[in-house]
């Protein structure tokens, strides 16, 4: 094959991959190549599992199961289930090497059961299927194994519906119905943390924290506006999908779980409204905004700021957090575009005292000016804040890690205009920095008070100083000493 032909085929493949989402509208010149290019590549149209290799078929979820119906009679278990496939694949069946399914039918046609790693599977093409079969036995087993992918199970024993199915991992326990412990009533507790990330394109991440009780079931949690958002990935231990109408469907089972949804925002917008609703969807969410100062300078307005400790996504703790109620709008105000060449312009005025045992310095700091690089003021390691106000309002002091991974105290400030009063302390043998803040100040003034009976010998590195013993000497005094000696 010539190099030119290789390049042509590669280019054609790229064209089809880019048009896979709209393959029905292919130009007529490319339509005849569709089957050839998409051969063994159909899985690209299936939802991608976040964090895995996009080019591997195993990284795409192409099969969606419905509820597994299990009917236990004297000497067998009859099962039925529906599956929807977006690409051909191998579908797991209930049972194992010791409980092998028989008389398996797909849409009322006999099917061949494959043994893969001692588990039963059937091979199916793309489409919707109804699968039936049975597992015979001479003595009823204590449990039956079901596939990992199946979350919803309906169990009937001797024509009696079992309201609460006892499940442990992938085992469905059988036996006396009276021995099955009745779990709590169905309930869902749902909290939502949302990140809006500035960029081209803008991105949105929704993290759902779920506390689930009761029986296994499928619920529609909310409806998402797919005209605004394009789903890029789903990460969850629960079977989760978003259909063409934007309905967020989750197959629930008891326990605590996290569902992470990643979206691309279609339009470059400065306003975002909390529109999602549902029976279990909260009326209030915690939103986080990440500025992109290489693209533009922005800040959030018309939103209620809260401390980042109230969010439950640790990776976002250094970003500003806001509480947003249903139908409220978060507005982003743009300052300027492109990389800002301005720097922080802050001044520090400090009143400092040395303790009577000479072990600790206590300080009151007044910081004023403008800040443009980030939205946090941190101390250096070994400096501990005890109180902080910005514009005469108390702010919560929190811990964070600096670039070296050291824990420091600090506070979030969400306005470029800074008027901070801070109180703190530092051990006298740890005070190796003029200010103790992880900030470059344009001017720094320090007034030090020491206990009676002490004398400050000298101050080094300052542009000017007074009150120290060495500073009281001048050039004439030194010449007189030299002359008399």
C-alpha positions in Angstrom: 0.0 0.0 0.0 1.5 3.3 -1.0 2.1 6.1 1.5 -0.4 8.4 -0.3 -3.1 5.7 0.0 -2.3 5.2 3.7 -2.7 8.9 4.3 -6.0 9.0 2.4 -7.4 6.1 4.4 -6.3 7.7 7.7 -7.9 11.0 6.8 -11.1 9.3 5.8 -11.1 7.5 9.2 -10.7 10.8 11.0 -13.6 12.3 9.0 -15.9 9.5 10.0 -14.9 9.5 13.6 -15.7 13.3 13.8 -19.0 12.7 12.1 -20.0 9.6 14.1 -22.5 11.6 16.2 -24.3 12.6 13.0 -23.7 9.7 10.7 -27.2 9.9 9.1 -26.3 13.3 7.5 -23.0 12.2 5.8 -22.3 13.6 2.4 -23.3 11.3 -0.4 -19.6 11.0 -1.5 -18.8 9.4 1.9 -21.9 7.3 2.5 -20.6 4.3 0.6 -17.5 4.2 2.8 -19.5 4.2 6.1 -19.5 0.4 6.7 -15.9 0.0 5.8 -14.6 2.8 8.0 -16.8 1.9 11.0 -15.9 -1.8 10.8 -15.2 -3.0 14.4 -15.3 0.7 15.5 -19.0 0.9 16.4 -18.2 1.1 20.1 -17.1 4.8 19.7 -20.8 5.7 19.7 -21.2 4.2 23.2 -20.8 6.2 26.4 -17.2 6.4 27.5 -16.1 5.4 31.0 -14.2 8.3 32.5 -10.5 8.0 33.2 -10.1 5.0 30.8 -8.5 4.7 27.4 -11.0 6.1 24.9 -9.7 3.9 22.1 -10.4 0.6 23.9 -13.8 -1.1 23.5 -13.7 -2.1 27.2 -13.7 1.6 28.1 -17.2 2.1 26.6 -20.5 1.1 28.0 -22.5 -0.4 25.1 -25.0 -2.6 26.9 -27.8 -1.5 29.3 -29.7 -4.1 31.3 -33.3 -3.8 32.6 -34.6 -5.6 35.8 -33.7 -9.3 36.1 -36.9 -11.3 36.8 -36.2 -14.5 38.8 -38.9 -17.1 39.4 -38.0 -20.0 41.8 -40.1 -23.2 41.6 -39.4 -26.7 42.9 -36.5 -27.8 40.8 -35.4 -24.8 38.8 -35.1 -21.1 38.5 -36.7 -19.4 35.4 -35.3 -16.0 34.5 -36.0 -13.2 32.0 -34.4 -9.9 31.3 -34.3 -7.2 28.6 -31.0 -5.7 27.2 -30.4 -2.7 25.0 -27.1 -2.8 23.0 -25.5 0.1 21.1 -22.9 -2.3 19.7 -22.5 -6.0 19.4 -21.1 -7.7 22.4 -21.1 -10.5 24.9 -24.0 -10.4 27.5 -23.6 -12.1 30.9 -26.3 -14.4 32.2 -27.3 -15.5 35.7 -25.5 -18.5 37.1 -21.9 -19.9 37.0 -20.1 -23.1 36.2 -22.1 -25.0 38.8 -25.4 -23.4 38.0 -25.4 -23.4 34.2 -28.3 -21.7 32.4 -30.3 -23.9 29.9 -33.0 -23.4 27.3 -31.8 -19.9 26.8 -33.8 -17.9 24.1 -33.3 -14.5 22.7 -36.5 -12.9 21.3 -38.0 -16.5 21.4 -35.1 -17.9 19.3 -32.7 -20.5 20.7 -29.3 -19.0 21.7 -25.9 -20.6 22.2 -24.4 -20.1 25.7 -20.7 -19.4 25.7 -18.3 -20.2 28.7 -16.0 -17.3 29.4 -13.9 -17.6 32.6 -16.4 -20.2 33.8 -19.3 -17.7 33.5 -22.2 -18.0 31.0 -22.5 -15.4 28.2 -24.3 -15.0 24.9 -23.2 -13.1 21.8 -25.6 -10.4 20.5 -25.6 -7.8 17.7 -26.7 -4.2 18.2 -30.4 -3.9 19.1 -33.0 -4.5 21.8 -33.5 -8.1 23.1 -35.6 -10.1 25.5 -33.6 -13.0 27.0 -35.2 -16.0 28.8 -33.8 -19.2 30.3 -33.7 -21.5 33.3 -31.3 -23.1 35.7 -32.3 -26.6 36.9 -31.2 -28.3 40.1 -32.0 -31.4 42.2 -31.7 -29.5 45.4 -32.4 -25.8 45.8 -29.2 -23.9 46.4 -28.7 -21.3 49.1 -27.9 -18.6 46.6 -27.7 -17.8 42.8 -25.0 -15.7 41.2 -26.0 -12.8 39.0 -23.8 -10.5 36.7 -22.0 -7.4 38.1 -23.9 -5.2 35.6 -27.3 -6.0 37.0 -28.6 -3.7 39.7 -32.3 -4.4 39.7 -33.7 -7.8 40.6 -37.3 -9.1 41.1 -37.6 -12.4 42.9 -40.5 -14.8 43.2 -40.3 -18.0 45.2 -43.1 -20.6 44.8 -45.4 -17.9 43.2 -44.8 -15.5 46.1 -43.2 -12.2 45.4 -40.3 -11.4 47.7 -40.6 -7.7 48.5 -37.1 -7.3 49.9 -34.5 -9.3 48.1 -31.4 -10.2 50.1 -28.3 -9.5 48.0 -24.7 -9.8 49.0 -22.3 -8.6 46.3 -23.3 -10.7 43.3 -25.2 -13.4 45.2 -29.0 -13.5 45.5 -29.9 -15.5 48.7 -32.8 -17.9 48.5 -34.5 -19.8 51.3 -37.3 -19.1 53.8 -38.9 -15.8 53.1 -39.4 -15.2 56.8 -35.6 -15.2 57.3 -35.1 -12.3 55.0 -34.6 -9.2 57.1 -36.9 -6.4 56.1 -34.7 -3.3 55.3 -35.7 0.3 55.7 -38.3 1.9 53.5 -37.1 3.4 50.2 -35.4 6.7 50.6 -32.8 8.9 48.8 -30.7 11.7 50.2 -29.0 13.7 47.5 -26.5 16.5 47.7 -25.0 18.2 44.6 -21.7 20.0 44.2 -21.1 21.7 40.9 -17.9 23.1 39.3 -18.0 25.6 36.4 -14.6 25.9 34.8 -13.8 28.9 32.6 -12.1 28.1 29.3 -12.7 27.4 25.6 -14.9 25.5 25.8 -16.3 26.1 29.3 -16.7 22.8 31.3 -19.1 21.8 34.0 -18.7 18.9 36.5 -21.6 17.8 38.7 -20.8 15.5 41.7 -23.9 13.8 43.2 -23.5 12.4 46.8 -26.2 9.7 47.2 -27.4 8.0 50.4 -29.8 5.2 49.4 -32.0 3.0 51.4 -34.6 0.3 50.7 -34.9 -2.0 47.7 -32.9 -1.9 44.5 -34.8 0.2 41.9 -34.4 2.6 39.0 -35.1 6.3 39.4 -35.0 9.4 37.2 -33.3 12.0 39.4 -33.7 15.0 37.1 -33.8 16.2 33.5 -30.8 18.0 32.1 -30.9 20.6 29.3 -29.0 18.9 26.5 -29.3 22.1 24.4 -26.9 23.7 26.8 -24.7 20.8 28.0 -23.0 17.9 26.2 -22.2 14.9 28.3 -18.5 13.8 28.0 -18.2 11.2 30.8 -20.0 9.5 33.7 -18.1 8.0 36.7 -20.1 5.9 39.1 -20.4 2.5 40.8 -24.1 2.6 39.9 -25.5 2.0 36.5 -26.1 5.6 35.2 -27.3 6.9 31.9 -28.7 10.1 30.3 -31.2 9.4 27.6 -31.9 11.5 24.5 -34.5 13.6 26.5 -31.9 14.5 29.1 -33.4 12.2 31.8 -30.7 11.2 34.3 -31.5 7.5 35.1 -29.7 5.7 37.9 -30.2 2.1 39.0 -30.1 2.4 42.8 -29.1 -0.1 45.5 -28.7 0.5 49.3 -25.5 2.3 50.3 -23.6 5.5 49.8 -22.4 6.3 46.3 -20.9 9.2 44.3 -22.0 9.9 40.7 -19.7 12.3 38.7 -20.9 13.8 35.5 -18.7 15.8 33.1 -20.2 18.2 30.6 -19.0 20.5 27.9 -21.0 23.8 27.9 -22.1 24.6 24.3 -22.1 28.4 24.5 -19.6 30.7 26.0 -21.8 32.2 28.7 -21.5 34.6 31.7 -24.8 33.5 33.4 -25.7 30.1 34.7 -29.1 29.3 36.2 -30.0 26.4 38.5 -32.8 24.8 36.5 -32.6 21.1 37.4 -35.4 19.7 39.5 -36.9 16.4 40.5 -38.6 14.5 43.3 -35.2 13.9 45.1 -33.2 16.7 43.6 -32.2 19.3 46.3 -33.6 22.8 46.2 -30.1 24.2 47.0 -26.7 23.3 45.5 -23.1 24.3 46.3 -21.4 25.7 43.2 -17.7 26.3 42.6 -16.1 28.6 40.0 -12.6 28.2 38.6 -11.2 31.2 36.9 -8.9 30.9 33.9 -6.6 34.0 34.1 -4.8 33.0 30.9 -8.0 33.5 29.0 -9.6 36.4 30.9 -10.0 37.9 34.4 -13.3 37.1 36.0 -15.1 37.1 39.3 -18.5 35.9 40.5 -21.2 38.5 41.4 -24.8 38.2 42.7 -24.0 34.9 44.5 -23.9 34.0 48.2 -20.3 33.0 49.1 -19.7 30.3 51.7 -16.6 28.7 53.1 -15.1 25.9 51.0 -15.4 23.5 54.0 -19.1 23.2 53.3 -18.4 21.5 49.9 -17.8 17.8 49.8 -15.3 17.6 46.9 -11.8 17.9 48.4 -10.1 18.6 45.1 -12.1 21.9 44.9 -11.3 23.1 48.4 -9.0 25.9 47.2 -11.6 27.4 44.9 -14.4 29.9 45.9 -17.7 28.3 46.8 -21.2 29.6 46.6 -24.7 28.5 47.6 -27.2 28.6 44.8 -31.0 28.1 45.2 -33.3 26.7 42.6 -33.9 29.2 39.7 -31.2 31.5 41.0 -28.5 32.7 38.5 -24.8 32.8 39.0 -23.3 35.7 37.1 -19.6 36.0 36.0 -18.2 39.5 35.6 -15.4 39.8 33.1 -12.6 42.2 33.9 -10.2 41.9 30.9 -9.2 39.3 28.4 -5.8 37.7 28.1 -3.0 37.3 30.6 -2.9 40.0 33.2 0.4 41.7 33.6 -0.6 43.5 36.7 0.5 42.1 40.1 -0.7 42.3 43.6 -0.2 45.8 45.1 -0.5 45.3 48.9 0.9 47.1 51.9 1.5 45.7 55.4 1.4 47.6 58.6 2.2 45.4 61.7 2.1 45.9 65.4 4.1 43.1 67.1 4.9 42.1 70.7 7.5 39.8 72.2 6.2 37.6 75.1 7.8 37.9 78.5 9.5 34.5 78.2 11.0 35.5 74.8 9.4 32.4 73.1 6.6 33.9 71.0 5.9 36.9 68.9 2.2 38.1 68.7 1.2 40.4 65.8 -1.7 42.5 64.6 -1.5 43.1 60.8 -3.4 45.6 58.6 -3.2 44.7 54.9 -4.6 47.1 52.3 -4.4 47.3 48.5 -5.5 45.3 45.4 -5.1 41.6 44.6 -5.3 40.2 41.1 -3.5 36.8 41.0 -5.6 34.5 43.1 -8.4 34.6 45.8 -6.6 33.4 48.9 -4.2 35.0 51.5 -1.9 32.4 53.1 0.7 32.7 55.8 4.0 30.9 55.6 4.6 27.7 57.6 5.0 28.2 61.4 2.9 31.4 61.3 -0.5 30.8 62.9 -3.6 33.1 62.4 -6.0 33.5 65.3 -8.4 36.1 63.8 -9.0 37.7 60.5 -11.4 40.3 59.1 -11.9 41.7 55.6 -13.7 45.0 55.3 -14.5 44.7 59.0 -16.3 41.3 58.5 -15.1 38.2 60.2 -13.7 35.5 57.9 -13.2 31.8 58.6 -9.6 30.8 58.8 -8.9 27.5 57.1 -5.9 25.2 56.4 -4.5 24.5 53.0 -1.3 23.1 51.5 1.3 25.3 49.8 3.3 24.4 46.7 5.7 22.4 48.8 2.9 20.4 50.4 3.3 22.2 53.8 0.2 23.0 55.8 -0.5 26.7 56.2 -3.3 28.9 57.6 -5.1 31.4 55.4 -8.4 32.8 54.3 -10.4 33.2 51.0 -10.9 36.7 49.7 -13.4 37.2 46.9 -12.8 40.8 46.0 -9.8 42.4 44.4 -10.0 45.3 46.9 -8.3 44.2 50.1 -8.8 45.7 53.6 -7.7 43.0 56.0 -7.1 43.0 59.8 -5.3 39.8 61.0 -4.0 38.6 64.4 -1.6 35.7 64.8 1.5 34.4 66.5 4.8 32.7 65.6 7.6 31.1 67.7 10.5 33.5 68.1 13.0 30.9 66.8 10.8 30.4 63.7 10.5 34.0 62.6 12.8 34.0 59.6 10.7 36.2 57.2 9.9 39.9 57.4 6.2 39.5 57.0 5.3 35.9 57.4 2.8 36.1 54.5 3.0 34.2 51.2 2.6 37.6 49.5 5.0 40.2 48.1 4.2 43.6 49.7 5.1 46.9 48.1 5.6 48.4 51.6 6.0 46.9 55.0 6.1 48.8 58.3 6.6 47.0 61.6 6.4 48.4 65.2 7.9 46.0 67.7 7.2 46.2 71.4 9.5 44.3 73.8 9.2 43.6 77.5 10.9 45.9 80.0 14.6 45.2 80.6 15.2 44.0 77.1 17.1 45.9 74.4 16.9 45.4 70.6 20.4 45.1 69.4 20.1 45.5 65.6 17.7 45.2 62.7 19.1 44.0 59.3 17.6 44.2 55.8 15.3 47.1 56.4 15.4 50.3 54.3 15.2 52.3 57.6 14.8 51.5 61.3 15.0 53.3 64.6 14.9 52.2 68.3 17.6 49.5 68.0 20.9 49.8 69.9 23.0 49.8 66.7 20.7 52.3 65.0 21.4 54.9 67.7 25.0 55.1 66.6 26.2 57.4 63.8 29.4 57.8 61.9 30.7 60.6 64.2 30.2 58.3 67.2 32.2 55.5 65.6 35.1 58.0 64.7 35.2 59.2 68.3 35.5 55.7 69.6 38.3 55.0 67.2 40.1 58.2 68.1 39.9 57.6 71.8 41.0 54.0 71.5 
